Amino acid sequence: MNTSELYTFAIWLRGHARNTVRLYQNLSNVLQHNASESTIYPVEEHVNALVDFLENMDYRILSNEQIHLLNVFGIDGLIGNTGCDYIVGLVTISNFDARTAHEELEAAIAKLSGALSRAQSLIKAFDDIALPLDPPKLPDETILLRVEFKNNASIGTIADWKAWSANWYDIFRGASMARGAAPEETKVVGATRGSIIMEFALTYAATRLAVGIVKSVMSVAFDWNKLLQTREQLRKDKLLNDKIELEINQQIESIKESGVSTTLESIEAKLPTALDGEQRAALVNSIQKLVDFYQLGGEVDFVEPELIDLTDEAAKKATAAVNEIRGLIREYRDIREEVRKLVHLKTTDS
């Protein structure tokens, strides 16, 4: 994550956390009253106000790295769609107890207040030292693509690195060949530690195609995650046997296979010319390896280019291209949020 992303994350969090804390506190105050007084105040108004606010948080402007910071700050499950699920679950459980709910909310408010304080400290630190906040310099008309190797798609040994390098060469090669370009147009521009993240510069033309592929693969991931959630719920309820598990696993493989075909058809329909046999085989291989990467727990993210607003004719074309790319990335992040919510539910239910 670069300094510009860290600063914009802190600004985003400060802007949302203030109202979030206020609305949580309003609900908590009512629950505190109901826990200690004979006159019971209705909670629906406060629940609805909080849920409406949380639902309308726009995560689409956040990169995967910025979203990871919500986990680091300990508040990912308290805001956005996951926060909605938390609040609704808290006040609708069959054995609802106002005192217990109030205590839970106070603990949540403490976390949110702590995150707000950290965000404010970050903003002050940046402002006090006037640290340059320009995004990293990339080649002209390119955007930053991050590939995160984690979970079962992690890199732990030199053999892992060699295997994933070969796979990602094939992924880039197939996507490039579909446009009549070479994989060498994609440049390696950085790497970070932790779970290993490789950073690449994609041309605008490559980005248009790549976003289409990743959006389709993410939709496939959503479908198989629903099946994984069903499987784990059956396991939790002690209703899963070998036969049912085998059937679910076969359905997941079927979803993957049909997802590759659906993605291929979708991408081919958008290309200006038909693919020859070699191009088509390379694209199929690219899509298949990206599906495998996602199933193993890896992630891909596109970092939005900065908005530009210039007036001469050449600049107007560049502005239009940047705005188009930003729109495509927002569409991808809509799907990302659906998958993220489903994975969160699967995690909290297990």
Secondary structure, 3 states (H helix, E strand, C coil): CCHHHHHHHHHHHHHHHHHHHHHHHHHHHHHHHHHHCCCCCCCHHHHHHHHHHHHCCCHHHCCHHHHHHHHHCCCHHHCHHHHHHHHHHHHHCCCCCHHHHHHHHHHHHHHHHHHHHHHHHHHHHHHHHCCCCCCCCCCCCEEEEEEEECHHHCCCCHHHHHHHHHHHHHHHHHHHHCCCCCHHHCEEEEEECCCEEEEEEEEHHHHHHHHHHHHHHHHHHHHHHHHHHHHHHHHHCCCCCHHHHHHHHHHHHHHHHHHHHHHHHHHHHHCCCCCCHHHHHHHHHHHHHHHHHHHCCCEEEEECCCCCCCCCHHHHHHHHHHHHHHHHHHHHHHHHHHHHHHHHHHHHHC
